[in-house]
């Protein structure tokens, strides 16, 4: 195998863990970012710090890489397209354009006959009045929202009046699902079109931020098979290369409803670092760098806990038991609800 250089757009914890996975495969990494404190800085082979509109520096980054990928689906589309002029980018920027846009994403699900929550597109103040027939539900920005940002729970029209809605932002309004649980499927697809699908992860959110993931998900086999089938259809339709996560709702009648996709490695898959023969990060690096396909083995039982804000200090200063695995994202600034690390517990 020749000396491969993988370029990664973004320098957060997902980039950091991709760098760590690449190093185990003897692949060098270069990171493009505008964040001087990104934790990937300490794990990549070269750190490209620049304004993400600075084409000269971005071209320099692209020309050094054999393949380029990204850690976050909201990375600027035009920047990815520019990089693609010089080097293969996976997942393709066009896929990101769909994933970044909740309206386009739901239309994509619909094209594959994958069920979604009932929703309406909110383009102006008049459209807001249409939500009454779907309340209660959630008002979400079409673009840019994550971890509850630009997302609002709405029980009646009066709730809208109490919000400071930015009229420049487009929204969708989703009818509330009679929720039993949330699960995710993480899959990888290689250049040779071979696909790996991890078993479903069961996810518990608090304040719209993932708090805990359990493996295996406690769902009927029919739900598991349907979720994997939907995930495979999505990967194939996108002609996807790399790792993708698909989040689903399971309602109280055991209906499976697609929520959203992430064109990257995913928070719910962090436990694969310790309970699988090949983590989601290993799978992503192998897939985007066109390495040999590695099949997945059976996952061990366990769960992952996100560590938010100042809770990280408790773990930094305590002894970790042998069946627990602590991951510190080494972020300098501690903020409430900020993901600072996680712990995997294998049963």
C-alpha positions as CSV (number, residue, x, y, z in Angstrom):
1,X,0.0,0.0,0.0
2,X,1.4,3.4,-1.0
3,X,1.7,6.2,1.6
4,X,-1.9,7.5,1.6
5,X,-2.7,11.0,2.8
6,X,-6.2,11.6,4.0
7,X,-7.5,15.2,4.2
8,X,-10.2,15.9,6.8
9,X,-12.4,19.0,6.7
10,X,-13.0,20.1,10.3
11,X,-10.9,19.7,13.5
12,X,-13.4,18.6,16.2
13,X,-13.6,15.4,18.2
14,X,-14.8,13.4,15.2
15,X,-11.8,14.5,13.2
16,X,-9.6,13.7,16.1
17,X,-10.9,10.1,16.2
18,X,-10.6,9.8,12.5
19,X,-6.9,10.8,12.7
20,X,-6.4,8.2,15.4
21,X,-8.0,5.5,13.3
22,X,-6.0,6.5,10.2
23,X,-2.7,6.3,12.2
24,X,-3.4,2.7,13.1
25,X,-3.8,2.0,9.3
26,X,-0.5,3.9,8.6
27,X,-2.4,6.6,6.8
28,X,-1.2,10.2,7.2
29,X,-3.8,12.9,7.9
30,X,-4.0,16.6,7.2
31,X,-6.8,18.7,8.7
32,X,-8.4,21.9,7.2
33,X,-10.0,24.2,9.8
34,X,-10.6,27.8,10.9
35,X,-10.5,26.7,14.6
36,X,-7.0,27.1,16.1
37,X,-8.1,25.1,19.1
38,X,-9.6,22.1,17.3
39,X,-8.6,18.9,19.2
40,X,-7.6,17.1,15.9
41,X,-4.5,19.5,16.0
42,X,-2.7,17.1,18.3
43,X,-3.3,14.0,16.2
44,X,-3.0,15.0,12.6
45,X,0.2,15.1,10.6
46,X,-0.4,18.6,9.3
47,X,-2.9,21.3,10.5
48,X,-4.1,23.8,7.8
49,X,-5.5,26.8,9.8
50,X,-7.1,29.4,7.5
51,X,-10.2,31.3,6.6
52,X,-12.4,28.8,4.8
53,X,-12.8,31.3,1.9
54,X,-9.1,31.5,1.4
55,X,-8.8,29.6,-1.9
56,X,-5.0,29.6,-2.0
57,X,-4.6,27.7,1.3
58,X,-7.5,25.4,0.5
59,X,-6.0,24.4,-2.8
60,X,-2.7,23.8,-1.1
61,X,-4.5,21.4,1.3
62,X,-6.3,19.7,-1.5
63,X,-3.2,19.1,-3.6
64,X,-1.5,17.4,-0.7
65,X,-4.2,14.8,-0.1
66,X,-5.1,11.6,-2.0
67,X,-8.6,11.6,-0.6
68,X,-10.7,14.1,1.3
69,X,-13.5,13.6,3.8
70,X,-15.3,15.6,6.4
71,X,-16.3,15.4,10.1
72,X,-19.4,17.5,10.0
73,X,-22.2,17.6,7.4
74,X,-22.6,21.4,7.7
75,X,-19.2,22.1,6.2
76,X,-19.5,24.7,3.5
77,X,-20.8,23.1,0.2
78,X,-18.9,25.6,-2.1
79,X,-15.6,24.9,-0.3
80,X,-16.1,21.1,-0.7
81,X,-16.9,21.6,-4.4
82,X,-13.7,23.6,-4.8
83,X,-11.7,20.9,-3.1
84,X,-13.3,18.4,-5.4
85,X,-11.7,20.1,-8.4
86,X,-8.3,18.7,-7.2
87,X,-9.0,15.5,-5.3
88,X,-11.8,13.0,-4.7
89,X,-14.2,14.1,-1.8
90,X,-16.3,11.5,0.0
91,X,-19.1,11.6,0.8
92,X,-19.8,13.7,-2.4
93,X,-20.6,17.3,-1.8
94,X,-24.0,16.8,-3.5
95,X,-25.0,14.3,-0.8
96,X,-24.1,16.9,1.8
97,X,-26.4,19.4,0.1
98,X,-29.3,17.0,0.7
99,X,-28.3,16.1,4.3
100,X,-27.9,19.7,5.2
101,X,-31.4,20.6,4.2
102,X,-34.3,19.0,6.1
103,X,-36.8,19.7,3.3
104,X,-34.6,18.0,0.7
105,X,-33.8,15.2,3.0
106,X,-37.5,14.4,3.7
107,X,-38.2,14.5,0.0
108,X,-35.3,12.1,-0.5
109,X,-36.8,9.7,2.0
110,X,-40.2,10.0,0.2
111,X,-38.5,9.1,-3.1
112,X,-37.4,5.8,-1.5
113,X,-40.8,5.1,0.1
114,X,-39.2,5.5,3.6
115,X,-41.8,6.9,6.1
116,X,-41.2,10.2,7.8
117,X,-43.1,12.2,10.4
118,X,-45.9,14.4,9.0
119,X,-44.5,17.9,8.2
120,X,-45.1,21.2,6.4
121,X,-42.6,23.6,5.0
122,X,-42.6,27.0,6.6
123,X,-41.4,29.8,4.2
124,X,-43.1,32.8,5.6
125,X,-45.3,34.1,8.5
126,X,-48.5,33.0,6.7
127,X,-47.3,29.4,6.6
128,X,-46.8,29.5,10.4
129,X,-50.6,29.6,10.7
130,X,-50.8,26.2,8.9
131,X,-49.1,24.4,11.8
132,X,-52.2,24.4,14.0
133,X,-53.5,21.2,12.4
134,X,-50.2,19.4,13.1
135,X,-49.6,20.6,16.7
136,X,-48.1,19.5,19.0
137,X,-44.8,19.2,17.2
138,X,-41.3,20.7,16.6
139,X,-40.3,23.7,14.6
140,X,-36.9,23.1,13.0
141,X,-34.7,25.3,10.8
142,X,-34.3,23.8,7.3
143,X,-30.5,24.3,7.6
144,X,-27.9,24.8,10.3
145,X,-29.6,23.2,13.3
146,X,-27.9,20.5,15.5
147,X,-28.2,19.4,19.1
148,X,-31.4,21.3,19.6
149,X,-30.1,24.6,18.1
150,X,-32.8,26.4,16.0
151,X,-35.3,23.7,17.1
152,X,-38.4,24.6,19.2
153,X,-41.2,22.5,20.8
154,X,-44.6,23.9,19.9
155,X,-47.8,22.8,21.6
156,X,-50.1,25.6,20.1
157,X,-49.9,28.6,17.9
158,X,-49.5,30.8,21.0
159,X,-46.1,29.2,21.5
160,X,-45.0,30.7,18.2
161,X,-45.8,34.2,19.4
162,X,-43.4,33.9,22.3
163,X,-40.5,32.9,20.0
164,X,-38.2,35.4,18.4
165,X,-38.4,33.7,14.9
166,X,-35.8,34.9,12.4
167,X,-37.8,35.5,9.2
168,X,-34.7,35.1,7.1
169,X,-34.5,31.4,8.1
170,X,-36.7,28.7,6.5
171,X,-38.3,26.1,8.8
172,X,-40.2,22.8,8.7
173,X,-42.8,21.9,11.3
174,X,-43.0,18.2,12.2
175,X,-46.0,16.6,13.9
176,X,-45.0,15.1,17.2
177,X,-44.4,11.3,17.0
178,X,-46.0,9.1,19.7
179,X,-42.5,8.1,20.5
180,X,-41.5,4.7,22.0
181,X,-37.8,5.0,21.4
182,X,-35.1,6.4,19.1
183,X,-32.6,4.2,17.2
184,X,-29.8,4.7,14.7
185,X,-28.2,2.6,12.0
186,X,-24.6,3.3,11.0
187,X,-23.4,1.9,7.7
188,X,-20.3,2.0,5.6
189,X,-20.1,1.6,1.8
190,X,-16.8,1.1,0.0
191,X,-15.6,1.9,-3.5
192,X,-16.4,-1.7,-4.6
193,X,-20.0,-1.1,-3.4
194,X,-19.7,-3.5,-0.5
195,X,-21.8,-2.5,2.5
196,X,-21.4,-3.0,6.3
197,X,-24.3,-2.3,8.7
198,X,-23.8,-2.1,12.4
199,X,-26.6,-3.5,14.6
200,X,-29.1,-0.7,15.7
201,X,-28.1,1.6,18.5
202,X,-30.8,2.7,21.0
203,X,-30.4,6.4,21.8
204,X,-31.7,8.4,24.8
205,X,-31.8,12.2,24.4
206,X,-32.0,14.9,27.1
207,X,-32.6,18.5,26.1
208,X,-32.3,17.4,22.5
209,X,-28.7,16.2,23.0
210,X,-27.7,12.6,22.9
211,X,-27.1,11.4,26.5
212,X,-26.8,7.6,26.3
213,X,-26.5,5.0,23.6
214,X,-27.2,1.3,24.3
215,X,-26.2,-1.7,22.2
216,X,-28.0,-3.8,21.1
217,X,-31.1,-1.8,20.7
218,X,-34.1,-3.4,22.4
219,X,-36.3,-3.7,19.3
220,X,-38.1,-6.6,17.5
221,X,-36.1,-8.3,14.8
222,X,-38.6,-6.9,12.3
223,X,-37.6,-3.4,13.2
224,X,-33.9,-4.2,12.9
225,X,-34.3,-5.7,9.5
226,X,-36.5,-2.9,8.2
227,X,-34.0,-0.2,9.6
228,X,-31.1,-2.0,7.9
229,X,-33.1,-2.3,4.6
230,X,-33.8,1.4,4.7
231,X,-30.2,2.2,5.4
232,X,-29.0,0.1,2.6
233,X,-31.4,1.8,0.2
234,X,-30.2,5.2,1.2
235,X,-26.5,4.3,0.8
236,X,-27.1,2.8,-2.6
237,X,-29.3,5.7,-3.9
238,X,-26.6,8.2,-2.8
239,X,-23.8,6.1,-4.4
240,X,-22.3,6.7,-1.0
241,X,-18.7,6.2,0.0
242,X,-17.8,6.2,3.7
243,X,-19.8,6.0,6.9
244,X,-23.4,7.4,7.2
245,X,-25.8,7.4,10.2
246,X,-29.5,7.3,9.9
247,X,-31.7,8.2,12.9
248,X,-35.1,6.6,13.3
249,X,-38.1,7.0,15.6
250,X,-40.0,3.9,16.7
251,X,-43.5,4.9,17.6
252,X,-45.7,3.1,20.2
253,X,-47.3,1.0,17.4
254,X,-43.8,-0.2,16.3
255,X,-43.8,1.9,13.2
256,X,-40.3,2.8,12.0
257,X,-40.0,6.5,11.0
258,X,-36.9,8.1,9.5
259,X,-35.8,11.2,11.3
260,X,-32.6,12.4,9.7
261,X,-29.2,11.3,8.3
262,X,-25.7,12.4,9.0
263,X,-23.1,12.1,6.2
264,X,-20.3,11.3,8.6
265,X,-19.3,9.2,11.6
266,X,-21.9,9.7,14.4
267,X,-22.1,10.2,18.1
268,X,-24.2,7.1,18.6
269,X,-21.5,5.0,17.1
270,X,-18.7,5.9,19.5
271,X,-19.2,2.7,21.4
272,X,-17.8,0.8,18.4
273,X,-14.4,1.9,19.5
274,X,-14.6,-0.8,22.2
275,X,-17.3,-3.3,21.2
276,X,-16.6,-4.1,17.6
277,X,-13.7,-5.6,15.6
278,X,-13.8,-2.5,13.4
279,X,-15.0,0.9,14.8
280,X,-17.1,3.4,12.7
281,X,-13.9,5.5,12.4
282,X,-11.9,2.5,11.1
283,X,-14.7,1.7,8.6
284,X,-14.9,5.3,7.4
285,X,-11.1,5.6,6.8
286,X,-11.0,2.3,5.0
287,X,-13.9,3.2,2.8
288,X,-12.9,6.7,1.8
289,X,-9.3,5.7,1.2
290,X,-10.3,2.8,-1.0
291,X,-8.8,0.1,1.2
292,X,-9.8,-3.5,1.3
293,X,-13.3,-4.2,2.7
294,X,-13.3,-5.3,6.3
295,X,-16.5,-7.2,7.4
296,X,-18.0,-6.5,10.8
297,X,-18.0,-9.1,13.6
298,X,-20.7,-9.4,16.3
299,X,-20.8,-6.4,18.7
300,X,-20.4,-6.8,22.4
301,X,-23.2,-5.5,24.7
302,X,-22.7,-2.2,26.4
303,X,-23.5,1.5,26.4
304,X,-22.0,4.9,25.8
305,X,-22.5,8.0,27.9
306,X,-21.8,11.5,26.6
307,X,-19.9,13.8,29.0
308,X,-21.2,17.4,28.8
309,X,-19.8,20.6,30.2
310,X,-18.1,20.6,33.6
311,X,-18.8,16.9,34.1
312,X,-15.6,16.3,32.2
313,X,-13.6,17.4,35.3
314,X,-15.0,14.5,37.4
315,X,-13.6,12.0,34.9
316,X,-10.3,13.7,34.3
317,X,-9.7,13.4,38.1
318,X,-10.9,9.9,38.8
319,X,-9.8,6.4,38.3
320,X,-11.5,4.5,35.5
321,X,-12.6,0.9,36.0
322,X,-11.2,-1.8,33.7
323,X,-14.5,-2.4,31.8
324,X,-14.9,1.3,31.2
325,X,-13.1,3.4,28.5
326,X,-12.8,7.1,28.9
327,X,-12.4,9.4,25.9
328,X,-11.4,13.1,26.5
329,X,-11.9,15.4,23.6
330,X,-9.2,17.7,25.0
331,X,-11.3,20.8,24.3
332,X,-9.9,23.9,26.0
333,X,-13.1,25.7,26.6
334,X,-15.7,24.1,28.9
335,X,-19.3,25.3,28.2
336,X,-22.7,24.0,29.5
337,X,-24.1,21.2,27.3
338,X,-20.9,21.1,25.2
339,X,-19.7,17.6,24.3
340,X,-16.4,17.3,26.2
341,X,-15.9,13.5,26.1
342,X,-17.6,10.1,26.4
343,X,-17.3,6.9,28.3
344,X,-17.9,3.4,26.9
345,X,-19.0,0.7,29.2
346,X,-18.8,-2.9,28.0
347,X,-20.8,-5.5,29.8
